[in-house]
């Protein structure tokens, strides 16, 4: 399928499933699941039309694995990144590795040094297992700065960590004392 179309549909799904289901009057349940038939129908009434086959391709080929189907593919949801505060992804607390990474850019460093990493409009702060992923994330907004987070120390101090279905590590905040600021 046309890569441009796949990217456009992926962005549309991110908007609808993570931030604004009301845009097409789509209902998400308390765990963020949407009925696939309803999604296809309501999307086609707007400017974004796609088939079940295209939706499956978007879910399967998304490089960040942002979306997931339930077992029988009757429901779909975003794996993380919601700004909708009422969504419960049913994540369980899990012990993180010793270090996790966060990609950012220079304009945010003063705030991060003072307040740490904040979830802002999302439900969680997103962290990566590896430097490569953190670098990609930071590169979206300019020259990346990669911060190393002492996640195991945070966990031992009582901070909860979760891992989304697509491997992204999530936590409520990262206080500055757990961040290595070497640039």
N, C-alpha and C positions, 0 to 999 in steps of 0.2 A: 504494500500500500504506500501511497504518497507520504513521505516523511513529514512534509509540511502539514498535511491534514491530521496526521497522528499527533503532532505537537499541538496543533490548535485544539483538538478534542481533549488532550491531556490537560491543557490549561483551563479549558471550560470545566472539566470534571473537578479540578482543584478548586475552582471558584465555587461550584455548586455543592460539592461534598465536604469541603473544609470550612467555607466561609459564608455562603449566601444561598442556601437552598430555596429561599423565598423568591429568588430571581425567576425561577420557573414554577413556583408554587409546588415544590417537591417536599415531601415529608420525610424526615429522618427519624428513626426511632432513637431511644435513649442511648444506644450504643453506636450511633452514627450510620446505621444500615439504611439504605434506600432500596425500594423495590425496583428491580431492573426494568420490568415492563413499564412502570410508571415513569422512570427516568427516560427511557427511549421515547415514550409517547410525548411527554411534556417537553423534551428537548426538541423534538421535531416540530412542535408548534411554534418554536422560536426560530432563531437563525442557525441553530446547530442541529443538523440531521446526521444520524449515523445508525448503522445496523448493529445487531447483536454480535455479528462476526467482527465488525470494526471495534466494538467495545472490548471484546476478548483480546484482540490484537493490542489495543492500547494498554490493557492491564498486563499482558504478558511481556510486552516489549519496553515498558517504561523503565528507564535506566535506574531510577531510584525506588522502584517498586512501591509507588505511592498509593496504589489501590489494591483491593482484594475482593474477591467474590467469596460468598459462603459456599458450602459444599456442593450444592446443586445449582449454583450460579443464578439463583432467583433474587439475590440481594448483593449489593456492592457498597463498599465504604472506603474512605481514605484511611490509610494506616496511622497517620499522625498529622500534626500541623493545624489542627482545628482552632479557629478563633471563636467557635460556638462553645460557650462555657458549659452548656448542659450536656455535652456529649461525654459518655463514660466508655472508654475503649476497653474496659475490663482488664487493664494491665495489672500484673502482679509485681510486687517489689522483688527485685533480683539484685544480687551482689554484682557490682560492676568490676571490670578489670582495674588494675592499679592506676592506669592513666587513660583518659579519653581526651579528645581534641575538639576544638571549636575554631572554625574559620570565620574571620571578621575582616574589617578594613580599618585604616587609621582613624577615620573620623569618629569612630565609636570608642576608641581606646580610653579617652579621659573618663567617660562615663563608666566603662568597665572597671577601670582602676579604682574608682570610688565606690561603685555599687555592686560590682561583680556582673555576672551574666544574668539578665532578667528575661522572663518569658514574654514580656511586653503584651501584645494582643493575642498571643497563642496560649495554649494550655500548659506548655512545658518549654524549657530550654532544650534545644537539640544538640546532641554531642555525637561525635563519630569515633569509631574504633580505630581508624587509621588516618595518617597524615594526608594521604591522597584524597580521600573524601572531604576532609576538612579544607584542603586547599581548593578543591572544586567549589565548595560552598562559599568560601571567602572570595573567590575569583569572580563571582556573579556581580559584585559591586565595586570591583577595582582590584588594586594590588592586595593580595591576601596576606593577612597576619594570622599565624596559627598559634593558638593558645593551648598549652598543655594543662589539663585539669587533673588534680590529684583526687580522682574519683573514689578510690578505695578509702582514702583518709576521710573524705566526705561521708561515705557510707558508714564508716566506723564511728563518725561523730553524730550519726542519727539522720542523715539525709537519705531520703528514699530515691531509688533509681528504678527505672522501668526500661524494657526493651520492646520496641514496637515490632510488629510482624515482619517488617522489612529490615530489621537490624539497627535502626536508629535508637540511640540511647537517649532517654528523657529524664529530666529532673525538674523540680519546681524552680530552683535558682542555683547559681553557683557563687557563693560569697567570694570576695576578692582574695581572701587568705588561702584559698585552695587553687588559685590560678598561678601558673608560672609565667611571668611577664617578660621573659627574655625574648627580644625581637630580633 
